[in-house]
Amino acid sequence: MTTQAAPNKLISGATGDWEVVIGMEIHAQVTSNAKLFSGASAEYGGAPNDHVSLVDAAMPGMLPVINEECVKQAIRTGLGLEAKINLRSVFDRKNYFYPDLPQGYQISQYKHPIVGEGAVIVDVSPSERITVGIERLHLEQDAGKSLHDLSATESHVDLNRSGVALMEIVSKPDLRSAEEARAYVSKLRTILRYIGSCDGNMEQGSLRADVNVSVRRPGAPLGTRCEIKNVNSIRFIGQAIDVEARRQIGILEDGGAIAQETRLFDPGRGETRSMRSKEEAHDYRYFPDPDLLPLEFDQPYVEALRAQLPELPDAKRARFIDQYGLPPYDAGVLVMERAAADYFEETAKGRDAKLAANWVINELFGRLNKEGLDVTRSPVSARALGAIIDLISQNVISGKIAKDLFEIVWTEGGDPKEIVEARGMKQVTDTGAIEAAVDAVIAANPDKVEQAKAKPTMLGWFVGQVMKQTGGKANPQSVNDLLKRKLGV
């Protein structure tokens, strides 16, 4: 039984509302030095056919040998997905014509995968959280790459990816909108990166999605699904789902039927197009690979891997809420990337955690996004940002001066405390000097004084004038207090 979409997730058609049902098959390249069944390098890039062993090239008599690190990565990932780890699994041959997989079949897992059912908790928005069921995770080898643009008459084949280890993570059809699907892939990528089992670089193809889409009337049985292959960006996943759902609704409302098929998404044209009719499992003629014994390990082996896992995103988020008193949304943003969470913790050490979170999320992340950088390449270190926060907390500088200081540290570097001293950036806390500035502004604007007495919101205008007169250095709280007293508001 599948869940039903909330009314706000339904799509309006010409003849009424429709519900989109989405299941995902995520192909995640395993972080490993070598391939799944050979010792060839699994590193991205390299000259064509530079990372190819005799096993990858399917030379006669070459036998596959399992890479234990890939097995460990699959188990770690399964533990991160709160999934059942199967102590016995089987590798199968999936028979299909792959022009870029020389052996003519793919070594995969079918009936007995290494990881069984699990679940992922996904925050779709600050107010909406869903649980997406995981059907299975299995190990399989990747295919090579056919290149059709190097010659007008020939296709070239690069086997560097051939045999690289993949984890295929299959969700249940629990997603009900493009927004939910995007959030799910983001969360899954976060978990994989925390564990270190996949780098999640979609632009390099190390994380890509096959998206199964069907539509139905609310409460009706599941419709016929189409699979959109190899979508390699979270934005494109959302677009592909919206386009495909609209296409299917249009066909059904015109009295047609959906053909079960595999389709490709063309982001340039904003459409999906047919690739081939959808194969069923029996079409692949799966059978256990005779060159590989069943994969077996015991529970202590699993528990040893569990003990090595880092603190995962959900646990870290809960701790940030409990330990630092952060709002759930802020905690969720901070734990999206492990490096960002570490940066925040270093910044917040011994300081006002909420103030630190505000600076990390708003100022730092905002600037990083603008510059196209990640937190590991930030020109402002956690130590430097902590020093800026210290100066605010000690009333040495105001929030406005702090933003100017952040800009200086970002562009020029240096110690924040020394910069404030050298450039005379300390805020004015001398009440006598502030009072003189307040008196001057009041004396120069008698008409505004009368308006402020009738309309207290005018106080903000006076604050702005005093701050301008003091070069932004006056302590804002002192300015507010003096103005309220002198204007009688």
C-alpha positions as CSV (number, residue, x, y, z in Angstrom):
1,M,0.0,0.0,0.0
2,T,1.4,3.4,-1.0
3,T,0.9,6.7,0.7
4,Q,-1.4,9.3,-0.8
5,A,-0.3,12.8,-1.6
6,A,-1.5,15.8,0.4
7,P,-4.0,18.0,-1.6
8,N,-1.4,20.7,-2.1
9,K,0.8,18.1,-3.9
10,L,-1.8,17.2,-6.5
11,I,-1.5,18.4,-10.1
12,S,-4.5,20.1,-11.7
13,G,-5.4,18.6,-15.1
14,A,-8.1,19.6,-17.6
15,T,-10.4,16.9,-16.1
16,G,-9.5,17.1,-12.4
17,D,-6.7,16.4,-10.0
18,W,-3.8,13.9,-10.5
19,E,-1.3,12.5,-8.2
20,V,2.3,11.8,-9.3
21,V,4.0,8.7,-7.8
22,I,7.8,8.6,-7.9
23,G,10.4,6.0,-7.1
24,M,14.1,6.5,-7.4
25,E,17.0,4.3,-8.4
26,I,20.2,6.1,-7.3
27,H,23.5,4.9,-8.8
28,A,26.3,5.9,-6.5
29,Q,29.9,5.3,-7.4
30,V,31.7,3.6,-4.5
31,T,34.7,5.5,-3.1
32,S,37.5,3.1,-3.6
33,N,41.0,3.1,-5.1
34,A,40.3,0.0,-7.3
35,K,37.3,-1.3,-9.3
36,L,34.7,-3.8,-8.0
37,F,36.3,-7.0,-9.5
38,S,39.8,-5.8,-10.7
39,G,42.8,-3.9,-9.4
40,A,42.5,-1.2,-12.1
41,S,42.2,2.4,-10.8
42,A,38.7,3.7,-10.2
43,E,39.9,7.3,-10.3
44,Y,37.9,9.8,-12.3
45,G,39.4,11.1,-15.5
46,G,42.6,9.9,-17.1
47,A,43.3,9.3,-20.8
48,P,40.8,7.0,-22.5
49,N,41.3,3.3,-21.7
50,D,44.1,4.2,-19.2
51,H,42.4,2.5,-16.2
52,V,41.6,-0.8,-17.8
53,S,42.8,-4.3,-16.6
54,L,42.6,-7.6,-18.5
55,V,39.5,-8.3,-16.4
56,D,37.8,-5.1,-17.4
57,A,38.6,-5.8,-21.0
58,A,37.0,-9.3,-20.6
59,M,40.1,-11.1,-22.0
60,P,39.6,-14.9,-22.1
61,G,40.3,-16.7,-18.9
62,M,40.2,-13.5,-16.7
63,L,38.3,-14.1,-13.5
64,P,36.7,-11.4,-11.3
65,V,37.9,-11.1,-7.7
66,I,35.7,-9.1,-5.2
67,N,37.2,-5.9,-3.8
68,E,36.6,-6.0,0.0
69,E,36.6,-2.3,0.4
70,C,33.6,-2.0,-1.9
71,V,31.8,-4.5,0.2
72,K,32.6,-2.5,3.4
73,Q,31.4,0.7,1.7
74,A,28.1,-1.0,0.8
75,I,27.6,-2.2,4.4
76,R,28.5,1.2,5.9
77,T,25.9,2.8,3.5
78,G,23.3,0.3,4.5
79,L,23.9,1.1,8.2
80,G,23.5,4.8,7.4
81,L,20.2,4.1,5.7
82,E,19.0,2.2,8.8
83,A,18.7,-0.8,6.6
84,K,18.9,-4.6,7.0
85,I,22.3,-5.9,6.2
86,N,22.2,-9.4,4.6
87,L,25.0,-11.6,5.8
88,R,24.7,-13.6,2.6
89,S,24.3,-12.1,-0.8
90,V,24.8,-13.4,-4.4
91,F,26.2,-11.8,-7.5
92,D,24.3,-12.4,-10.7
93,R,24.9,-11.9,-14.4
94,K,22.5,-9.5,-16.0
95,N,22.5,-10.3,-19.6
96,Y,22.1,-7.4,-21.9
97,F,23.9,-6.0,-24.9
98,Y,26.3,-3.3,-23.6
99,P,28.5,-1.9,-26.4
100,D,30.8,-0.5,-23.7
101,L,30.9,-3.6,-21.4
102,P,33.1,-6.1,-23.2
103,Q,31.9,-9.2,-21.4
104,G,28.4,-8.8,-22.7
105,Y,26.8,-8.9,-19.3
106,Q,26.8,-6.9,-16.1
107,I,27.8,-8.4,-12.8
108,S,25.0,-7.2,-10.4
109,Q,22.8,-8.5,-7.6
110,Y,19.2,-9.5,-8.1
111,K,17.3,-11.7,-5.7
112,H,19.8,-11.6,-2.9
113,P,21.3,-8.1,-2.5
114,I,23.8,-7.1,0.2
115,V,21.4,-4.6,1.8
116,G,17.7,-5.0,2.3
117,E,14.9,-2.6,3.5
118,G,15.7,0.7,5.2
119,A,14.4,4.3,5.5
120,V,15.5,7.8,5.0
121,I,14.0,10.8,6.9
122,V,13.8,13.8,4.6
123,D,13.1,17.4,5.5
124,V,11.2,18.8,2.5
125,S,10.7,22.2,4.1
126,P,11.0,23.7,7.5
127,S,7.5,22.5,8.3
128,E,7.4,19.2,6.4
129,R,9.2,16.0,7.0
130,I,8.7,12.6,5.2
131,T,10.0,9.1,5.5
132,V,11.1,7.4,2.3
133,G,11.4,3.7,2.3
134,I,14.5,2.0,0.9
135,E,13.7,-1.2,-1.0
136,R,17.3,-2.5,-1.4
137,L,20.9,-1.6,-2.0
138,H,23.0,-3.8,-4.3
139,L,26.5,-3.7,-5.7
140,E,27.1,-3.8,-9.4
141,Q,29.7,-2.8,-12.0
142,D,29.5,0.3,-14.1
143,A,29.7,0.2,-17.9
144,G,32.2,2.1,-20.0
145,K,31.4,5.1,-22.2
146,S,30.6,5.3,-25.9
147,L,31.9,8.4,-27.7
148,H,30.1,9.3,-30.9
149,D,31.5,12.8,-31.5
150,L,35.1,12.0,-32.3
151,S,34.5,10.7,-35.8
152,A,31.8,11.0,-38.5
153,T,31.8,7.3,-39.3
154,E,33.0,5.5,-36.1
155,S,32.0,5.2,-32.4
156,H,34.8,5.1,-29.9
157,V,34.7,3.3,-26.5
158,D,36.4,4.4,-23.3
159,L,36.5,1.6,-20.8
160,N,37.9,3.6,-17.9
161,R,34.6,3.4,-16.1
162,S,34.0,-0.3,-17.0
163,G,33.9,-2.3,-13.9
164,V,33.9,0.6,-11.5
165,A,31.8,-0.3,-8.4
166,L,28.3,1.2,-8.1
167,M,25.8,1.0,-5.3
168,E,22.3,1.0,-6.7
169,I,19.9,2.4,-4.0
170,V,16.3,1.6,-4.8
171,S,13.6,3.6,-3.0
172,K,10.0,2.6,-2.6
173,P,7.4,4.6,-4.6
174,D,6.9,7.0,-1.6
175,L,7.7,10.3,-3.2
176,R,4.7,12.5,-4.3
177,S,6.3,15.6,-5.9
178,A,9.4,17.0,-7.6
179,E,10.2,18.9,-4.5
180,E,10.1,15.8,-2.4
181,A,12.3,14.0,-4.9
182,R,14.9,16.8,-4.9
183,A,15.0,16.8,-1.1
184,Y,15.4,13.0,-1.0
185,V,18.4,13.0,-3.4
186,S,20.0,15.9,-1.4
187,K,19.6,14.0,1.8
188,L,20.9,10.7,0.4
189,R,23.9,12.5,-1.0
190,T,24.5,14.1,2.4
191,I,24.5,10.7,4.1
192,L,26.8,9.1,1.5
193,R,29.3,12.0,1.8
194,Y,29.3,11.8,5.7
195,I,30.0,8.1,5.5
196,G,32.6,8.6,2.7
197,S,31.1,5.8,0.5
198,C,30.5,8.1,-2.5
199,D,31.7,11.7,-3.2
200,G,28.3,12.6,-4.6
201,N,29.8,14.6,-7.5
202,M,26.8,14.5,-9.9
203,E,28.7,16.6,-12.6
204,Q,31.3,13.8,-12.8
205,G,28.6,11.1,-13.0
206,S,29.5,9.5,-9.6
207,L,25.9,10.1,-8.5
208,R,23.1,9.8,-11.0
209,A,19.4,8.9,-10.8
210,D,16.9,6.8,-12.7
211,V,13.5,8.3,-11.9
212,N,10.4,6.2,-12.2
213,V,7.3,8.4,-12.7
214,S,3.6,7.4,-12.9
215,V,0.3,9.3,-12.4
216,R,-3.0,8.3,-11.0
217,R,-6.3,9.8,-9.8
218,P,-6.0,10.3,-6.0
219,G,-6.7,7.0,-4.2
220,A,-6.7,5.0,-7.5
221,P,-4.3,2.0,-8.1
222,L,-0.8,2.8,-9.3
223,G,-0.5,3.8,-12.9
224,T,1.9,2.6,-15.6
225,R,5.4,4.0,-14.9
226,C,8.1,5.3,-17.2
227,E,11.7,5.4,-16.2
228,I,13.8,8.5,-16.9
229,K,17.4,7.3,-17.2
230,N,20.7,8.9,-15.9
231,V,19.5,12.3,-14.7
232,N,22.7,13.9,-13.3
233,S,21.6,17.0,-11.4
234,I,19.1,17.6,-8.6
235,R,17.6,20.5,-10.5
236,F,17.1,18.4,-13.6
237,I,15.5,15.6,-11.5
238,G,12.8,18.1,-10.5
239,Q,12.3,19.4,-14.0
240,A,12.2,15.8,-15.5
241,I,9.5,14.8,-13.0
242,D,7.3,17.8,-13.7
243,V,7.6,17.4,-17.5
244,E,7.0,13.7,-17.5
245,A,4.0,13.9,-15.1
246,R,2.4,16.6,-17.4
247,R,3.1,14.4,-20.5
248,Q,1.4,11.4,-18.9
249,I,-1.6,13.4,-17.7
250,G,-2.1,14.9,-21.2
251,I,-2.1,11.4,-22.8
252,L,-4.5,10.0,-20.2
253,E,-6.9,12.9,-20.4
254,D,-7.0,12.5,-24.2
255,G,-8.1,8.9,-23.7
256,G,-4.7,7.3,-24.4
257,A,-2.7,4.8,-22.5
258,I,0.8,5.1,-21.0
259,A,3.4,2.7,-22.6
260,Q,5.9,1.4,-20.1
261,E,9.2,2.5,-21.4
262,T,12.6,4.0,-20.7
263,R,12.9,7.7,-21.5
264,L,15.6,10.4,-21.5
265,F,15.3,13.9,-20.2
266,D,16.4,16.7,-22.5
267,P,17.0,19.8,-20.3
268,G,17.6,22.1,-23.3
269,R,14.1,21.3,-24.8
270,G,12.5,20.7,-21.4
271,E,11.0,17.4,-22.5
272,T,11.4,13.6,-22.1
273,R,11.7,11.4,-25.2
274,S,11.4,7.7,-25.7
275,M,14.7,5.7,-25.5
276,R,13.4,2.0,-25.6
277,S,10.6,-0.1,-24.3
278,K,11.1,-0.9,-20.6
279,E,12.7,-4.3,-19.9
280,E,11.4,-6.5,-17.1
281,A,13.7,-8.6,-14.9
282,H,13.1,-11.8,-16.9
283,D,14.3,-10.0,-20.1
284,Y,17.8,-9.8,-18.5
285,R,17.9,-13.6,-17.9
286,Y,19.6,-13.2,-14.4
287,F,21.5,-16.2,-13.1
288,P,24.1,-16.5,-10.3
289,D,27.6,-15.7,-11.7
290,P,29.5,-19.0,-11.8
291,D,32.8,-17.2,-11.3
292,L,31.9,-15.7,-7.9
293,L,31.0,-17.5,-4.7
294,P,28.1,-16.1,-2.6
295,L,29.3,-13.2,-0.5
296,E,29.2,-14.1,3.2
297,F,30.3,-12.4,6.4
298,D,29.1,-12.4,10.1
299,Q,27.5,-10.0,12.4
300,P,30.7,-9.0,14.3
301,Y,32.1,-7.9,10.9
302,V,29.1,-5.6,10.5
303,E,29.3,-4.3,14.1
304,A,33.0,-3.5,13.6
305,L,32.0,-1.3,10.6
306,R,29.2,0.3,12.5
307,A,31.6,1.3,15.3
308,Q,33.7,3.2,12.7
309,L,30.8,5.3,11.4
310,P,30.9,9.0,12.0
311,E,28.1,10.9,13.6
312,L,25.5,10.9,10.8
313,P,23.4,13.9,9.7
314,D,20.2,13.1,11.7
315,A,22.0,12.5,14.9
316,K,24.2,15.6,14.4
317,R,21.1,17.7,13.7
318,A,19.4,16.5,16.9
319,R,22.5,17.2,18.9
320,F,22.8,20.7,17.5
321,I,19.2,21.4,18.5
322,D,19.7,20.0,22.0
323,Q,23.3,21.1,22.8
324,Y,23.3,24.5,21.1
325,G,19.6,25.4,21.3
326,L,19.4,26.0,17.5
327,P,16.1,26.1,15.6
328,P,15.5,22.8,13.7
329,Y,15.8,24.6,10.3
330,D,19.2,26.2,11.2
331,A,20.5,22.8,12.5
332,G,19.4,21.2,9.3
333,V,21.2,23.7,7.1
334,L,24.4,23.4,9.1
335,V,24.6,19.6,8.9
336,M,23.9,19.4,5.1
337,E,27.7,19.1,4.6
338,R,30.0,17.5,7.2
339,A,32.7,20.2,6.6
340,A,30.1,22.9,7.2
341,A,29.0,21.3,10.5
342,D,32.6,21.0,11.6
343,Y,33.2,24.7,10.7
344,F,30.2,25.8,12.8
345,E,31.2,23.8,15.8
346,E,34.7,25.3,15.8
347,T,33.2,28.8,15.4
348,A,30.7,28.2,18.2
349,K,33.2,26.8,20.7
350,G,32.8,28.8,24.0
351,R,30.6,31.4,22.3
352,D,26.9,32.3,21.7
353,A,25.9,29.4,19.4
354,K,22.9,31.1,17.9
355,L,24.9,34.1,17.0
356,A,27.6,31.8,15.5
357,A,24.9,29.9,13.5
358,N,23.5,33.2,12.2
359,W,26.9,34.3,11.0
360,V,27.8,31.0,9.4
361,I,24.5,30.6,7.6
362,N,23.8,34.1,6.5
363,E,27.2,35.9,6.1
364,L,29.5,33.0,5.4
365,F,27.3,30.6,3.4
366,G,25.8,33.6,1.5
367,R,29.2,34.7,0.4
368,L,30.4,31.2,-0.4
369,N,27.4,30.6,-2.6
370,K,28.0,34.0,-4.4
371,E,31.6,33.1,-5.1
372,G,30.9,29.4,-6.0
373,L,33.0,28.1,-3.2
374,D,32.5,25.3,-0.6
375,V,33.3,25.8,3.1
376,T,36.7,24.0,2.8
377,R,37.9,26.9,0.5
378,S,36.6,29.7,2.7
379,P,39.0,32.7,2.9
380,V,37.6,33.3,6.4
381,S,38.6,30.5,8.8
382,A,36.4,29.4,11.6
383,R,38.9,30.8,14.0
384,A,38.7,34.3,12.3
385,L,34.9,34.2,12.3
386,G,35.0,33.3,16.0
387,A,37.2,36.3,16.6
388,I,34.7,38.6,14.9
389,I,31.9,37.2,17.0
390,D,34.0,37.7,20.1
391,L,34.4,41.4,19.2
392,I,30.6,41.8,18.8
393,S,29.9,40.0,22.1
394,Q,32.5,42.2,23.9
395,N,30.8,45.4,22.4
396,V,34.0,46.3,20.7
397,I,32.3,46.5,17.4
398,S,28.6,46.7,16.3
399,G,26.9,44.3,13.9
400,K,27.3,46.8,11.0
401,I,31.0,47.2,11.7
402,A,31.3,43.4,12.0
403,K,30.0,43.1,8.4
404,D,32.6,45.5,7.2
405,L,35.3,43.6,9.1
406,F,34.1,40.3,7.6
407,E,34.6,41.8,4.2
408,I,38.1,43.0,5.0
409,V,39.1,39.5,6.3
410,W,37.5,37.8,3.3
411,T,39.4,39.9,0.7
412,E,42.6,40.7,2.6
413,G,43.0,38.2,5.4
414,G,44.5,39.1,8.7
415,D,43.6,39.0,12.4
416,P,40.2,40.6,13.1
417,K,41.3,42.1,16.4
418,E,44.4,43.7,14.9
419,I,42.4,45.1,12.0
420,V,40.0,46.7,14.3
421,E,42.8,48.3,16.3
422,A,44.8,49.4,13.3
423,R,41.9,50.9,11.4
424,G,40.1,52.5,14.3
425,M,36.9,50.4,13.8
426,K,35.9,50.2,17.5
427,Q,32.4,51.3,18.2
428,V,31.8,54.4,20.3
429,T,30.5,53.4,23.7
430,D,31.3,56.8,25.3
431,T,27.7,58.0,26.2
432,G,28.9,61.6,26.3
433,A,30.0,61.4,22.7
434,I,26.9,59.6,21.6
435,E,24.7,62.0,23.5
436,A,26.3,64.9,21.7
437,A,25.5,63.3,18.3
438,V,21.9,62.6,19.4
439,D,21.5,66.2,20.6
440,A,22.8,67.5,17.3
441,V,20.4,65.5,15.2
442,I,17.4,66.5,17.4
443,A,18.4,70.2,17.2
444,A,18.7,70.0,13.4
445,N,15.3,68.4,12.9
446,P,12.6,70.0,15.1
447,D,9.8,69.1,12.6
448,K,10.8,65.4,12.7
449,V,10.9,65.6,16.6
450,E,7.2,66.6,16.6
451,Q,6.4,63.8,14.1
452,A,8.2,61.2,16.3
453,K,6.2,62.1,19.3
454,A,3.0,61.4,17.4
455,K,4.4,58.4,15.5
456,P,7.0,56.5,17.5
457,T,8.1,54.4,14.5
458,M,10.0,57.5,13.4
459,L,12.6,56.5,16.0
460,G,14.3,54.4,13.3
461,W,14.9,57.5,11.2
462,F,16.7,59.2,14.1
463,V,18.8,56.2,14.8
464,G,19.9,56.1,11.2
465,Q,20.9,59.8,11.3
466,V,22.9,59.4,14.5
467,M,24.7,56.4,13.1
468,K,25.5,58.3,10.0
469,Q,26.9,61.2,12.1
470,T,29.1,58.8,14.1
471,G,30.3,56.9,11.0
472,G,28.3,53.9,12.0
473,K,30.5,53.5,15.2
474,A,28.0,54.4,17.9
475,N,26.7,51.6,20.0
476,P,23.2,51.1,18.6
477,Q,21.6,50.2,22.0
478,S,23.0,53.4,23.6
479,V,21.6,55.4,20.6
480,N,18.2,53.8,21.0
481,D,18.1,54.4,24.8
482,L,19.1,58.1,24.5
483,L,16.7,58.9,21.7
484,K,13.8,57.3,23.5
485,R,14.6,59.3,26.6
486,K,15.1,62.6,24.8
487,L,12.1,62.3,22.5
488,G,9.8,60.9,25.1
489,V,8.7,57.9,23.1
